[in-house]
Amino acid sequence: MVSQGLVNLVRRGLTLLVLLAASSAAIASEYHGLVTSGGLPVPGATVTVTQGTKKFAAVTDMQGFYSFPALADGSATVDIEMTGYAQIKQQVAIAPNIATGKWELQLLSLEQIRAQLKPVLSAGITETQ
């Protein structure tokens, strides 16, 4: 026969586990989205989420999707960058069951792209005999 003390101990342990599981689910949420340009997916775009001093980065896949599996609930800044496109930076609220982020990148003009790129200095070419 099982003692009443053991039964109470098991009940308390199970209650504690349920509370911990519920609180951790409320603390972190999944955040995912889609990056497009002209309605087409943009693979290879860098998506950075900043929450306070913490930064998380992901790269869009071939269909333009990105995912962050466990971000703290609350305010965050989403920053999306891709060479040749205008940067997007916007505040979002991370929460359980948040809608999929949908971002439309705007193509830069050739002049804007040239201004954005930083030239890399290379060593001079020398001829040896």
Disulfide bonds with the S-S distance in Angstrom:
none
